[in-house]
């Protein structure tokens, strides 16, 4: 079984969210078998900055769904969207 790398854009609810704390909560929420291979920060508008972690998950049915669901359940997260997916 291979692995998949996905860039997942996590939009905070407001510019006042502490991004370092949000990043830590994202790392702690990962389902079993998934890992984060780095973060980028994407300036959106009006001081709002999105976190874009590169997540490595096993290439099985469901793909990034469990990670997306885990990220969506975190307090302070407005939305989660997959930006790019590729096999590694």
C-alpha positions as CSV (number, residue, x, y, z in Angstrom):
1,X,0.0,0.0,0.0
2,X,1.3,3.4,-1.0
3,X,1.0,6.8,0.6
4,X,-0.7,10.0,-0.4
5,X,0.5,13.6,0.3
6,X,-2.2,16.2,0.5
7,X,-2.0,20.0,1.1
8,X,-5.1,20.8,3.2
9,X,-6.0,24.5,3.6
10,X,-7.3,25.2,7.1
11,X,-9.1,28.5,7.4
12,X,-9.3,30.0,10.9
13,X,-12.6,31.7,12.1
14,X,-10.9,35.0,12.6
15,X,-7.5,36.8,12.3
16,X,-7.4,36.8,16.1
17,X,-6.8,33.0,16.3
18,X,-3.3,32.1,17.6
19,X,-1.9,30.2,14.6
20,X,0.8,28.5,16.6
21,X,-1.8,27.1,19.0
22,X,-4.1,26.1,16.1
23,X,-1.1,24.3,14.4
24,X,-0.5,22.3,17.6
25,X,-4.2,21.3,17.9
26,X,-4.1,20.2,14.2
27,X,-1.1,18.0,14.9
28,X,-2.8,16.5,18.0
29,X,-6.0,15.7,16.2
30,X,-4.5,13.5,13.5
31,X,-6.0,10.1,13.1
32,X,-3.8,7.0,13.4
33,X,-1.6,6.4,10.4
34,X,-1.5,10.1,9.3
35,X,1.3,12.6,9.9
36,X,2.1,16.2,9.1
37,X,5.2,16.8,7.0
38,X,5.3,20.6,7.4
39,X,3.1,23.7,7.5
40,X,2.9,26.7,5.2
41,X,1.0,29.9,6.0
42,X,-1.1,31.5,3.3
43,X,-2.1,35.2,3.6
44,X,-5.7,35.4,2.6
45,X,-7.1,38.9,3.2
46,X,-7.5,41.6,5.9
47,X,-5.0,39.9,8.2
48,X,-6.5,36.5,7.9
49,X,-3.9,33.7,7.5
50,X,-4.7,30.1,6.6
51,X,-2.6,27.2,7.7
52,X,-1.7,24.7,4.9
53,X,-0.3,21.5,6.4
54,X,1.1,18.8,4.1
55,X,-0.5,15.6,5.4
56,X,0.8,12.1,4.6
57,X,-1.9,9.4,4.8
58,X,-2.0,5.7,3.7
59,X,-3.4,5.2,0.2
60,X,-6.6,3.3,1.1
61,X,-10.3,4.0,0.8
62,X,-11.3,7.3,2.3
63,X,-8.0,9.0,1.6
64,X,-7.9,12.3,3.4
65,X,-11.5,12.3,4.7
66,X,-10.6,11.2,8.2
67,X,-8.1,14.0,8.4
68,X,-10.5,16.6,7.0
69,X,-13.1,15.5,9.5
70,X,-10.6,15.7,12.4
71,X,-9.5,19.2,11.4
72,X,-13.1,20.4,10.9
73,X,-14.0,19.4,14.5
74,X,-11.3,21.7,16.0
75,X,-12.5,24.9,17.8
76,X,-11.5,28.0,15.8
77,X,-11.5,26.3,12.4
78,X,-13.9,27.9,9.9
79,X,-13.3,25.6,6.9
80,X,-11.1,22.8,5.6
81,X,-10.4,22.2,1.9
82,X,-8.0,19.9,0.1
83,X,-5.8,22.0,-2.2
84,X,-3.6,19.3,-3.8
85,X,-3.2,15.5,-3.6
86,X,-0.5,13.3,-5.0
87,X,0.9,9.8,-4.5
88,X,4.3,9.3,-3.0
